[in-house]
Amino acid sequence: YYVFMRVVLGTLRQMWAQFDAVLIVAGLLVLAALLAALVAVVVALGHETPDQIVARTWGTSVGGGVAGAVAARSLGLLLSRNAATHASQHQALATGFVLGLVCAFVAAVVSGLVSRRGSSASSASIEANPKTRNTVWALNGVAALTAVVHGLAFSSNSFTFREDSIVLYLAQTLAVALVLASVKSMRASATEQQRAGAVRALACAAAVLALNRVSSYSTVCREEQLPGCTPTFYGLPSASISSIPLAAANAAMVWLVPLVVRRFLRRSRSDQALISKLWVSVGMRVSMGMAALYWVLDSVDGSLASDLAGGGSGASSAGGMETAAAGISTGPAAGSDWSDLRIVLARMAVGVALGGGLAAWFASPFCIDVAIAGPGAAPGKPSEVLPTSLQPQSSSKSHIKRTDNGNGSGHQTTAVILGYGNAYGAAYLVFVSVVFCVLYVFQQPMGGIMLSLLFVELVVCAELFDSLRDALGMADGTPLLPAQMALTAQLAYLGFFATGHQFTLVSIQWSTAFVGVREMQLLVCGAIVVVNTFGAFILCAASVPLAGLWNESLGSQALRLAPNSFFSRLSAAGALFAAYNLLVSASAAAFAAWFRRHLMVWKIFAPRFMFSAPTMLLSSALILFVAVGFAAARILRAGLAIGSVQAVVARRLRGGV
């Protein structure tokens, strides 16, 4: 027996205490190299297009990857003989190839930047005004500081499990900096347009501060945070099922969110377009309404099941965190009379969003229309024919075109292009609203409320930085991209916590796997859980191109004369957002490796790293293939294909004949 126990303990000790330091260091080097590559790409995109960067660096990168694979294989054989690592040859080759490829890519990009040094300046648009330059540098400096502090939060287990409070503090700090920048630009404004932009920026920054504070109300508590934390996600501190009043409050978002979207579209008269009227006013409300009704019925079923069980709302085992047992009253298998109706509602909500909203956007993405005033309208007085709601305002950036009616009478036809000033931004906002509606279906009532606030906040942020650009008198918002993407990334983490999640496995809301599903289906249910868990990151990643498209007019000369350079701005925004997530992931990995002998490594540090990896990969993939690569690229191509303003009006006039 003694010999048996010694053998078992020795085997268990080997299984528990095996950390391959070589692979750990190699992984950290790969993450650091990828972060350096993203920073280099952001800088290079100020001078080159993505195609030019790839064409210039692909040969060097592949050569570096091959050299890295050869070196890693030789080094791996040497370390294996000395029992310094247990990495296989395939692992050594793959790690060496990736590390060599990324390092060679960084070297090629940096060498290109050095050769171009002095030829052009990425900050040329702000160098003429020292006050503007100082404001931009201050905002970007605060953004960089908050990103570094977020990464350093994993240096302690106490900081790590209080990440929700830390992220709130960082987001509020950046929002306060934006408030101060707006006030400063208001005082230094030289024109009425700059002052109006500063006032709008100040109002939007104040709204961000308020919405961040409201979002922090929704919490689930980790075991380490008790008893100093009170969970509010399910309505009651001891509940694990959403209450009926909370589900009713979620139904109010059906009215509020489309109203806010139309309010932002109204400034450029984009709300008068057909797709805006059909989707935002009708389709969006129908999709959200069916999803909200689903969760109302779910809360009713859950309350009835709890009452029948005689225990009221079951207490949660982790301060409000949901366990697998809480899914009994949520899944259709609970045997309630509403199960079939709930399945139909969930599926129809997704179907309306994808089959209605996405299909309409794909067919005609732009929220533009042409209001025609007949020959009786006097020049310069479209109000005699056009309704008051369609008259262009000074801030609406609508475009007016007058043409002779061709009958020799001398009368002119007045055409007002509604939505002209924000054609690209409104078109992309419709796409983001479709993504939001799909995510909204799979969020529990409090999660739906907080995801709605996050969606509104993302639109407010787009208006905030565009107004700040006007207040500072900048030609474009490229210099402000670091601050905007840092705030967007922090809002993604705030939304993650507000929708009832923590970076622990026990906080995963397994019951949402049965939304719209009658029985367990591995792929479908797994995808639903992923959408529920990372919904905030998906929404923020999808909204990244708004940083470059918001309030871009249909006649943007920068886009028509240099479309590749305009696309580079969108790529830079996506790279900055990915760089923030990569910085957080690299920091989580580094501190998890450093604290690998810590008592709480498997309780705190390892789960945080486990969540950071899919967060980084999912966000980067969505930005690359969906947000920038598909949606934004399609809108830009469609905008270039429309033609000039004269062509738009001519087509409308021919259609009216």
C-alpha positions, 0 to 999 in steps of 0.5 A: 500500500505504501509503494502504491501511494508513493507511485500515485502521488508521484504521478499526480505531482507530475501531472499537476506541476508540469509547466513548459517554460519554453512554450510559455515564453514562445507564446508570449513572444508571439503575442508581443510580436503580433501587438507590435505588428498591429501598431506598425500597421496602424502607423503604416496605414497613414501612408499606404493602403492595405494592398500596398503593405501586403504587396511590399511585405509578403515576400520578406514575411514568408522568408522570415517564417521559413527561417524561423521554422528552421531555427525553431526546429534546431533549437527544439531538438537541442532543448528536447535532448536536455529535457528543457521542453516537451514540445513536439517537432510540429509545435516547434515548427509552427511556433517558429514559423509564426514568430519569424513571419510576424517579426519579418513583417514588422521589420519590413513595415518599419523599414518602409516607414523609415525610408518614407520619413520626412516625405509626409506626416500623418498629422498634417491636418492638425499641425497648422494649429498647435492647440488642436495638436495638443488636444489630440495628443492629450486625448490619445495619451489618456487613451493609451494610459487607460489601455496600459492600466487595463493591462496592468490590472492582472498583476494582482488577484484582487485587481483581476476579480474587480476588473468590472469596476476598473474598466468602469473607472477607465471609461469614465476617465476617458469620457471626462477627458472628452468633456474637458476637450469639448469645453476647451474647444468651445472656448477656443472656437473661432466660428459658429460651426466650431462652437456648435460642434463643441456643444454637440460634443459636450452633450454627447460626452455627458451622455456617455458618462451617464450611460456608463454609470447606468450600465454599471447597475447591472451586476453579477457577483463573483464568489471572491467579491462576496459579501461586498457585492449585491447582484442585480442582474436578475432583479432580486439579489437572491434570484436566478431567474429574471423577474417579470417587472424586469422583462417588462422593462426590457419591452420598453427598449422596443420603443426606445432604441428605434426612436433614438436611431431615428433621432440620430438619422433625422439630423441629415434627413436620413430617416425619410428614406424608405429603408429607414421607414421600413426597417427602423420604424417597423422591422426593427420594432417587430424583431425586438418586440417578438424577442421581448415577448419571448422573455416576458413569457419566459419570466412568467414560466419561470415564476410559475415553476418556482411557485410550484416548486414551493421555493420562490426564486431559487438562490444562486450559488455564486451571488447571482451567477447562473448555473446549469440548473437555472436552465430548467425553467428557461428551456422549452422542455419545461413543459409550459403551455408557452413553449411552442409559442416561445420557439416561434417568437425567437425564430421569427425575431431572428428571421425578421432581422436577417430575412428582413433587415439584412436583405433590405440593407443588402438590396439598397443600403443607402438611406437617401431619397430625393424630394422633388418640388414641382415647377410651381416652386419658386427658386430658393423656396422649396417650402412652398411645395415640400412638407416642413419635415422635409425642408433642409436645415442648416445642420442637416447637410442635405443637398439641393439641386435645381434644374430647368424643367425643359419646357421653355417656361423658365421654371426650375425644379428643386430637388432636395437629396435627403440623407446626403450628408450622412449617406455612408454613416446611415447606411452602416448604422442600418447594418449595425442595427441588424446585428444588434437585433440578432444579439438582442434575441439571445440576451436575458431581460437585463442583458437586453436592456444593457445591450440596448444602452450599449448600442445607443452609446456606440451611436453617441460615441460616433456623433461625439468624435465627429462633433469634436472633429468639427469643433477642432477644425480637422479635415478628418477624424483619423488623428482621433482614432486611438481615443475613439477605439480605446473608448469603444473597446472599454465599452465592449468590456463594460457591456460584457459585465453589464449583460450578466457575465464575468470572466469565470466559467460559472457565469456562462448563461447556459440556459440561453442555449435553448432560445428558439431550440426545442432540444439539445443541438450541439452546434446550434446551442453552442453558437447561441451561448457564444453569441450570448456571452460575447454579444457586447464584443460582437456589437462593438466590433461590428460598429468599428467602421462607424468611426470612419463612415459617420457623417460622410456625405455622398459627395465626399471628395476624399472618398471619390478621389482616393477610395483606397486611402479612405479604406485605409482609415477604416482598416486603421480603426479595426487594427486599433480595436484589435490592438487593445484586445490583444494588449489585454490578452497578452497581459492576461497571458503574461501574468497567468504565466508569472503566477502559475504557482499562485494559489488562485491560478486556476480560480482567477488568472487561468480563467481570465486568460481562457476568456481573453483568447476567444475575445481577441480572436472573435473580435479580430475575425469579425472586424476583418471579415464582416465589419470592414471586409464585407459591410463597409467595403460593400457600402463604399463600392455602392457609394462609388457606383451611384455617381454624382449628385446630378446623376442621382437627381436625374434618375429621380426625375426620370422616374417621376416622368 
